[in-house]
């Protein structure tokens, strides 16, 4: 007479299932944090590149020799070609709320956003423009009213012949702002810029 042995599979206990669920939860949280950190870093890279480009544009335009338009008196002589910093630019966007937790598409209309200014001031003078959506508010100031003036240890240029290129953002829309700044000033006829980009609350 033959007999058969029935092998019954053992199931998972409640404790084992809870441990697996807890591990999956921790891994998911780490993944979400990692992705958020990666996105914030990528968005901040935009600001670093742009602030650096604005500062380089300011240096290039200063190093050009400009022959300024003048009205001469009888037998008068025109001044020699000179080096001048481009005057301040209107921040883009003008309303900071437009980049709080979102992107802003700069206008390409003449006289608007990065297409504003004159041959001696603003974005037109700098020859700088952005046509793609931006996460930060960008500014270029000369002679004062610097963003860095309200930030700890920010490089504050001195004198009237000085500039600041800055990016201010609020990537997650929580009203905590981040700032990236590069400044420069004229010393003995030469323009000197800060050695690196200053950052404050970089991933905010």
Phi, psi and omega per residue, in radians:
X1 nan 2.179 -3.105
X2 -1.602 2.631 3.113
X3 -2.205 2.575 3.111
X4 -1.968 2.479 3.129
X5 -1.875 2.165 -3.136
X6 -1.675 2.106 3.112
X7 -1.723 2.058 -3.129
X8 -1.697 2.231 3.139
X9 -1.193 2.491 3.128
X10 -1.560 2.236 3.137
X11 -1.461 3.007 3.094
X12 -1.353 2.522 3.063
X13 -1.437 2.861 3.137
X14 -1.063 -0.654 -3.134
X15 -1.122 -0.751 3.138
X16 -1.099 -0.745 3.123
X17 -1.102 -0.710 -3.139
X18 -1.144 -0.647 3.118
X19 -1.135 -0.763 3.124
X20 -1.081 -0.784 3.132
X21 -1.074 -0.716 3.133
X22 -1.114 -0.737 3.125
X23 -1.106 -0.775 3.111
X24 -1.071 -0.678 3.124
X25 -1.105 -0.750 3.122
X26 -1.118 -0.779 3.136
X27 -1.087 -0.705 3.124
X28 -1.125 -0.732 3.133
X29 -1.108 -0.740 3.116
X30 -1.122 -0.672 3.131
X31 -1.140 -0.757 3.140
X32 -1.099 -0.777 3.120
X33 -1.073 -0.747 -3.136
X34 -1.090 -0.744 -3.140
X35 -1.154 -0.753 3.126
X36 -1.086 -0.747 3.127
X37 -1.112 -0.711 3.126
X38 -1.109 -0.773 -3.137
X39 -1.127 -0.724 3.133
X40 -1.110 -0.712 3.128
X41 -1.117 -0.732 3.138
X42 -1.126 -0.697 -3.141
X43 -1.214 -0.651 3.110
X44 -1.169 -0.540 3.101
X45 -1.047 -0.620 3.082
X46 -1.008 -0.803 -3.102
X47 -1.154 -0.728 3.140
X48 -1.072 -0.782 -3.136
X49 -1.134 -0.721 -3.086
X50 -1.221 -0.775 3.120
X51 -1.075 -0.729 3.092
X52 -1.092 -0.699 3.141
X53 -1.166 -0.674 3.116
X54 -1.129 -0.776 3.130
X55 -1.091 -0.731 3.121
X56 -1.121 -0.671 3.116
X57 -1.100 -0.695 3.123
X58 -1.096 -0.721 3.134
X59 -1.147 -0.811 -3.121
X60 -1.047 -0.773 -3.109
X61 -1.210 -0.587 3.096
X62 -1.160 -0.667 -3.079
X63 -1.287 -0.238 3.046
X64 -1.222 2.504 3.041
X65 -1.530 2.171 -3.103
X66 -1.914 2.342 3.049
X67 -1.797 1.690 -3.029
X68 -1.273 2.534 3.135
X69 -1.202 2.302 -3.110
X70 -2.423 2.674 3.028
X71 -1.875 1.936 -3.022
X72 -1.581 2.568 3.057
X73 -1.397 3.028 3.082
X74 -0.958 2.273 3.111
X75 1.052 0.324 3.116
X76 -1.402 2.814 3.119
X77 -2.088 2.500 -3.125
X78 -1.312 2.637 3.092
X79 -1.192 2.686 3.122
X80 -1.154 2.772 3.045
X81 -0.961 2.542 -3.028
X82 -2.369 2.886 3.069
X83 -1.864 2.248 3.106
X84 -2.402 2.560 3.031
X85 -1.310 2.507 2.991
X86 -1.098 2.465 3.096
X87 -1.203 2.958 -3.080
X88 -0.997 2.657 3.123
X89 -1.935 2.707 3.055
X90 -1.269 2.239 -3.136
X91 -1.021 2.566 3.128
X92 -2.211 2.134 -0.113
X93 -1.325 2.783 -3.126
X94 -1.138 -0.653 3.126
X95 -1.673 1.970 -3.093
X96 -1.060 -0.493 -3.115
X97 -1.029 -0.371 -3.105
X98 -1.276 -0.177 3.075
X99 -2.135 0.321 3.105
X100 -1.509 1.772 3.136
X101 1.279 0.260 -3.116
X102 -2.650 3.078 3.106
X103 -1.774 2.703 3.078
X104 -2.145 2.314 3.097
X105 -1.665 1.914 3.134
X106 -1.071 2.518 3.091
X107 -1.308 2.489 3.090
X108 -1.796 0.149 3.124
X109 -1.223 2.483 3.119
X110 -0.967 2.317 3.121
X111 1.489 -0.080 -3.111
X112 -1.872 2.606 3.054
X113 0.795 -2.136 -3.074
X114 -1.314 0.012 3.089
X115 -1.838 0.310 3.136
X116 -1.711 2.864 3.107
X117 2.020 -2.975 -3.134
X118 -2.334 -3.059 3.117
X119 -1.205 -0.255 -3.125
X120 -2.036 -0.068 -3.105
X121 -2.633 2.703 3.027
X122 1.368 -2.917 -3.054
X123 -1.145 -0.575 3.126
X124 -1.124 -0.740 3.114
X125 -1.088 -0.715 -3.129
X126 -1.235 -0.381 -3.060
X127 1.191 0.560 -3.062
X128 -2.020 2.415 3.134
X129 -2.715 2.622 3.028
X130 -2.266 2.292 3.133
X131 -1.961 -0.088 -3.138
X132 -1.699 2.791 3.139
X133 -1.030 2.532 -3.082
X134 -2.187 2.619 3.110
X135 -1.696 -0.207 -3.029
X136 -2.150 2.775 2.996
X137 -1.640 2.169 -3.067
X138 -1.862 2.463 3.135
X139 -2.456 2.733 3.062
X140 -2.420 1.982 -3.073
X141 -2.096 2.498 3.107
X142 -2.160 2.269 2.997
X143 1.435 -0.029 3.128
X144 2.663 -3.066 -3.092
X145 0.978 0.776 -3.080
X146 -1.424 2.516 3.051
X147 -1.047 -0.704 -3.099
X148 -1.137 -0.249 -3.125
X149 -1.082 -0.412 -3.116
X150 -1.833 0.169 -3.065
X151 -2.011 2.566 -3.119
X152 -1.218 2.321 3.049
X153 1.072 0.299 3.116
X154 -1.271 2.532 3.129
X155 -1.298 1.958 -3.107
X156 -1.770 1.997 3.114
X157 -1.203 2.646 -3.127
X158 -1.948 2.762 3.096
X159 1.437 3.000 -3.115
X160 -1.425 -0.459 3.123
X161 -1.618 1.226 -3.118
X162 -2.654 2.733 -3.125
X163 -2.476 2.859 3.044
X164 -2.406 2.226 3.000
X165 -1.823 2.207 -3.023
X166 -2.428 2.666 3.024
X167 -2.250 2.253 3.103
X168 -2.171 2.294 -3.092
X169 -2.478 2.947 3.046
X170 -2.513 1.370 -2.959
X171 -1.045 -0.632 -3.106
X172 -1.788 0.093 3.064
X173 1.165 0.494 -3.097
X174 -1.757 0.237 3.132
X175 1.245 0.087 2.979
X176 -1.699 2.126 -3.012
X177 -1.733 2.706 3.007
X178 -2.000 2.709 -3.140
X179 -2.467 2.442 3.046
X180 -2.260 2.252 -2.962
X181 -2.395 2.434 2.929
X182 -2.330 2.307 -3.071
X183 -2.153 2.920 3.121
X184 -2.753 2.817 3.089
X185 -2.670 2.771 -3.124
X186 -1.591 2.209 3.100
X187 -2.261 2.060 3.132
X188 0.927 0.741 3.085
X189 1.403 0.004 3.118
X190 -2.039 2.517 3.133
X191 -1.640 2.292 -3.118
X192 -2.105 2.301 3.141
X193 -1.933 2.791 3.101
X194 -1.070 2.614 -3.020
X195 -1.191 -0.425 3.107
X196 -2.682 3.013 3.132
X197 -1.429 2.190 3.088
X198 -1.364 2.365 3.121
X199 -2.212 2.543 3.095
X200 -2.406 2.158 -3.052
X201 0.887 0.957 -2.941
X202 -0.872 -0.695 -3.034
X203 -1.780 0.333 3.107
X204 -1.501 nan nan
